[in-house]
Structure formats: structure tokens, C-alpha cells
Amino acid sequence: MRSASLSSPPPVRVRPAAFTLVEVLVVIAIIGVLAGLLMPGLGRAKGKALSTACLNNLHQIGLAMEIYVQDNDHRLPVCAQMPTLNPELTPLTTALNPFLHASNVFKCPGDRATFAREGTSYEWNIFLNGASYDRPEEDLSPVTRAVVDTIFGGRMNTPLTGDAAAFHGAGGGWSGKNALFFDGRVERVRNPGPAE
């Protein structure tokens, strides 16, 4: 007769459910590669969101400009290009303040320095000071008319106001600036010269 201890099978060793060091390092490496692939896309998405918020600010400024023009005999304001450049002239922020209800509309979300120095991220097109909103070509000097026609390509392509600097990254034929135009549209500004 055999003893019971000899006939029972040996106990099975169960491996604990844990990752090895190599498996953990592989997972971390995969996560790092995926993050590296996603970060540029997230950066571009953030840049587009900032540019869109800026376009919205310029749209609000355009609406205030419409009201200003209606209250001032269809004339554009006489304003400083930037407050520190022309301190003897009224800043655009002051001229449009009675017609705006948002306090931060003059701050481009992509601006990191200009607003702190000037109180606005947007510069006024000083060539249009006091011009008729409906027919500015009648009020402009021959030199200013040449600037409007040659540099800007005519009245409809002449910006009233826009980003003071390239807050939105120049490239791909774009200047990195947003602008408000005579017809009320707001859009990114093309670089001068041949399009890419």
C-alpha cells in the first residue's frame, strides 16, 4: 500500500499578477511616443483658438465702430496709431469706449507684451483719421490715397484696425495678424508679395 503523500500531485505555483520592469518601460515608451505625436496638434489647436478669440474681439470693435460712425456724421475717429506713439491723439480705446460693453475686447489673447505697455493689442490705421466712412477716397490726400490703393489694394482691403504685432504666428503666406476691414469683415492678413 502506498502512502497518501506520494500519490498527490505537487502543488502548482501561481505567478502573481504584476507587470515586469520591461513591460512597464515599454508602456511608458509608447505613451511618450503618442504624447510626442499629439503635442504639436494640440499646440496648433490652441493657436487657432487664440486667433479665433482675437477675430471675435475685432468683430466687437467693428460693431462699436459702426455705432461711432453713425453718431459722428459718418466719419472715422481721429485716433493714435498706438497710445505711446501718438500721445497727443485720443487712443482708439477711449474713442470707442462708450460703445463697448466688454472690458477686455482690446486685448488679443495671443498678446504677451503689447497690451501691458499700450493698453491695447490693436493699432489704428492712422492714414484714415477723420476720413468719411462711406467715401474715404474723397477725404484722403493724394499720398494717403496712393498708400490705400498701392499698399492695401483699395478701400475694401484697407484695414481699419488690427493686431499690433504678429501674435498668431506668421507663415504659409499669412502675416500672423488679424484685421478689421471697411466692410466689417475680420480675417487673417496676407503677407505682402506673391502668395505661397
C-alpha positions, 0 to 999 in steps of 0.5 A: 500500500502506498502512502497518501503523500506520494500519490498527490500531485505537487502543488502548482505555483501561481505567478502573481499578477504584476507587470515586469520592469520591461513591460512597464518601460515599454508602456511608458515608451509608447505613451511618450511616443503618442504624447510626442505625436499629439503635442504639436496638434494640440499646440496648433489647436490652441493657436487657432483658438487664440486667433479665433478669440482675437477675430471675435474681439475685432468683430466687437470693435467693428460693431462699436465702430459702426455705432461711432460712425453713425453718431459722428456724421459718418466719419472715422475717429481721429485716433493714435496709431498706438497710445505711446506713439501718438500721445497727443491723439485720443487712443482708439480705446477711449474713442470707442469706449462708450460703445463697448460693453466688454472690458477686455475686447482690446486685448488679443489673447495671443498678446504677451507684451503689447497690451501691458505697455499700450493698453491695447493689442490693436493699432489704428490705421492712422492714414484714415483719421477723420476720413468719411466712412462711406467715401474715404477716397474723397477725404484722403490726400493724394499720398494717403490715397496712393498708400490705400490703393498701392499698399492695401489694394483699395478701400475694401482691403484697407484695414481699419484696425488690427493686431499690433504685432504678429501674435498668431504666428506668421507663415504659409503666406499669412502675416500672423495678424488679424484685421478689421476691414471697411466692410466689417469683415475680420480675417487673417492678413496676407503677407505682402508679395506673391502668395505661397 
